[in-house]
Amino acid sequence: TTNNTEVGAKYDWLNGKASTTISVFRLERSNIKVANATATALLPIGEQRTDGVEISGAAELGGGWRMLAGYAYLDATVTKSSAALQGKRATLTPRHSGNAWVTKDLGHGFGVGAGLNLVGARYADPQNTVTLPGYVTADAMAWYRRGAFEAQLNLYNLFDKGYIVSGHGTSPNLNMPGAPRSVMATLRYRM
């Protein structure tokens, strides 16, 4: 069962050239289960509460430049469980995460952009004994748009950073690595 309470606001300023959003929320989950060490059964965790704040902004900087940025703070705690898990941090939930992007319209339908993604350290297991390190990755993009036609090239994990997306705290060999450097080309035609 999940209950979410949230309040947020959005403010546009500089004659609509910039906007900021903020939300504050509490997410309560009950009847949470995880796999045990042998992965043959599910173990009840109990109840978890996540108090969080998300802030994002976008701005037209002039000269074809545009900036987007966001930050999230999550305080995710097991609130009702066995004595071994009571008060522990929720698994796979970073306390801090964020992103920042800058794009530039080059004119004549062409544009480029680059950005950073940050994910903080998080626990892989309910007992909080295995920590997955935080990481920062960089991405880049280029596009061409003309009428109904659009071509875009994205380069993910620009510097081929090794990182762990998620893990299973029962074994150091059950970690899921992040994607290596990759390229994706997209063609669109809108009718």
N, C-alpha and C positions, 0 to 999 in steps of 0.2 A: 504494500500500500504506500502510495506517495502523496504527500500534501505539500503544496508550494504556496508561499505567501510572498508577494513581490510588489514593490512600489518603484516607479521610475519616472524620469523626466527627460525631455528633449528640449534643447534650446538652440535656435538658429540665430546667428549674429553676423555682423559685418555685411548687412544687407543680403543675407542668405548665402554668402560665400563660405561660411563656416558653420558647423553644427557640432554639438556635444550632446551625448546621451549618458545617463547614469541610471543604474538600477541597483537596488538593495533587496536582498531576498533571503528567505529561509526555506530550505527544502528538508522535509522530514520523511524518512523512509523506514518502514517496519517490515518484519519478517524476511530479512536479508539472509541469504545462504551463500556459502562458498564451498568449493571442493576441499576435501580433507587431504592430508599428505599423500595418500595413496591414490587419490582421485577416484575412489570407488563409491564414495557416498558424499552427500551434501551435509555440511555442518551449519546449524543456525548461528548467525552473528547476533541478531536481535534488532536494535534500532539505531539509526544513524541520523545525525543532523548536520546540515551544511549551511553555514551562514556565509553569505558572499556579497561582494560588490563588483560590479562591472562598469567600466568607464570606457567610452569610445569617442573619437572625434574625427572629423574630416574637414579639410580646408582647401579652397582654391587659393594657391599662393601667387597667382599671376604668371604671365608668360608661358602658360600651358602646364605649369607645375601643379600637382595635386598631392596632398598628404593624407594618409589614413593611419590611425593608430588606435590601439585598444589595450586594456589591462584588466585582469581579473584577479581578485583575491578570494580564495576559498578556504574557510575554516571548517573542514569536514571531520567530525568526531563521532565515534561510536558512543552513544549515550546510554544504552541499556543492553547489557550482555553479561557473559560470564566475567568473573573477576579478572581473568587473564586478558580480556579484550576491552573491558570498560575503560573509557577515556582515551583509547588509542585513536590514531588518525585513520581515516578511511583509506582503503587501498587505491592505488593508481590515481590519486587526486592531488595534483600539485597545489601548493599554497599560493604560488605566484605563476602567472602566465601572461603573455602579451605578444603583441605584434606591431610592426610599423612598416608602412609601405609609402614609397614615393613614386609617382608616375610623371611622365613628361610627354605632352602632346607635341610631336615634332612638326606637325602641319602636313597638309596634303594627304591626310588619312593615316599617317604613321605615328607610332608612339612606342615608348619604352617604359619599363618600371622595374623596381627592385625592392625587396623587403626582407625583414628579419622576423623569425618566429621564435619565441622563448617559451620553454616549458620547464618549470622548476622541478626539483627533486621530489620523488614520491615513493611511498612504500609499496612493495610488491606483495606483502603478506599481512594478514590481519594482526599478527603479533608485533608488527613494526620492527622486524629484525633484519629485513633485506631492503636496502634503499637503492632505488634506481636513480642514477645521477641526472641532474637537470641538463638541458642542452639548448643550443641556439643553432638554428639553420638559416641559410640565406637562399632566397629564390629570386629569379629574374624573369622578365617577360618582354615580348615585343609584339606589336600588332599592326595590322593594316585594315582599315575600314573604308569601304566605298559603297554608298547606297545601301542595298540590301545584302551586300557581300562583306564578310569579315574573315580574316585569317589571323590566327594567334599562335605564337610559339612560347611555351612555358618551359623554363629550366628549373627543376626542383633540386634542393640540396646542392646548391652551386659549388660548394667546396668539398663535396663528398664526405661530409661529417659522419662518423660512426656514432650511433646513439641507440638507446633502447626505448621502444614505444611502450611496451607493457611486459609484465613478467608474472611468474607464478612463484611465490615465496618458498615453496617446498623444495625447490631444486635450482641451483645456479644455472642449469642447462635448459631451463624452460623460459628463457627470455625471448621476446620477439623483437628483432632488430628493426630499426627504422629503414625506410627505403634509401638506397644509395642514389647518387646523382642520376637523374632521369630527365628525359625530354618528352614533351607532349605537344603535338601540333593539332590544331583545331581549325576546321573550315566550317563556316555557317553561311547559309543563305536564307533570308527571311522573305516570305512571300506576302 
